[in-house]
């Protein structure tokens, strides 16, 4: 709406100041030609987003013809206005049109010599070169900024996809590894026992595939800023149940007094998921404790494994040691996720042994009031 209003205002100013006064000084066919050319130029300015290359060329030719007949004082302002959106797109045709207009203006100014006064002709030629040039430079600069913003958005999307895939697949692979290790270590396993273990592993792999497919659909369709309340507790119960099914002892306590917005709920879920995956990976067989509870208007998350001894790492460092397998992007991802919703995450060795992750996240956006109760 604002763009159309700006186009209309620019057309009124250009036609009213630079086209109509010189045209109305004539009569007969010159008057008709001037009004026709002015109408064409005005229509092009109002529809400059459509076929801009064609419109710029057409407006440039119309302006040259009208100037040669003494029907306009426009020094390519209308052409420059139509050139801007083409330059924003950084199309190579924009540069060619600018060069073509400049060369044509110089040739016409030399051969035809309009207006009659030499100084005025030189001024007209210079201004007619400057106007499209400025439009092209401004449009190109804006186009670069838009390209940079799009690149940043694509990079943010790729990072979000990487986090989600890491959390979903990493957790699932940890559970599969634990299940396979349990099956392999059974001392008196029968064929039926092994088949049952393999069936559980197959079921887990199918569930993970479904999760990845749902994840892709969510990333394509969902708005990351939506604030609808999410039933977080049932999702955490299901996550803990899957972990227990893999042979991990998990003590769970979920107590939420306030509904949790989508963005925070996703972060809570991923922190618990990644923490349990790390416990399975780095402290196999150790019992774990999961606490998710409301603290005022925040959600506190605490996940601890009770593995023997301390991990070889300090608090708040971005990678879990122990297994020494791969760079631990999960903990760094936790911190980034928490920061995006205005929360904090800390992790480190527990004084009584094992490893602990603590997070404090706002249940709702800052300034948002819960409608529950």
C-alpha angles and dihedrals in degrees: 000000000000090000092054091047090051091049091050093048092048091049092050092049096046095044095040095048106030107023114031100047095056092040094052090056089071134068138204120014094353091058091049092047092048094050091047093050091046090052091050092049092048092050090050092051091052093050100035093133090065115078092340094180092057092044094050092051092046094048091047092053092044091051093050092049093047092047091050089053093045092246100125143032092200111133094202095290091134091049091048091051090054092044095058099076090047091053091048088060087052090226116173088230089068092062092046091050092050092050091044093051093048093049092045092049092051093048094047092045091053098042102036097029099207131200101043094238111078095215092048090048091053091048091049092050093049094047091046089056094044098051098058090039093055091045091052093048093048093045092049092050092050090046091055091051091050091049090051091050091050091049090051091050091050091049091050090050092050090050091051091049090049091052093048094046091047092051097045099039096036092053093047094048090050091054092045090051091050092049092048091048092051092049092048094049097052104119099206101025116161126207088260091054092050092047090051091050091048090049090054091049090049091050090050091050091050091049090051091050089052090049091052091050091049089047092055091049092049093049090051098047111022127092108230091209099055114123104202115142116259129208092237099166096063091049091052091047090054092047092051091046091055090049092050090050087060090060100264119134108227126181106203131193120174118175117164119172095179132047113254124226120239097255095052093041091056091050092049092049093048093047091053091043095050093044092053090046090053090048091052091046101044104024105033114189095014118128117244136210123212120190123177115170143151117258107184106300092342136080118232118206123192124175120175134173117207096215120153117266130359129295117245096251142084129239119286097012116141102238137056114229128198105080091042092213117146130322109305102233089161097081092044088050089053091056092048093048092049092048091054091060095039098260138119136230130200130180139176147120116319116233091234094048137278130058129291136198120198125187134177115196134173111252090214137018115282108275093014116125122214116242095203121113 
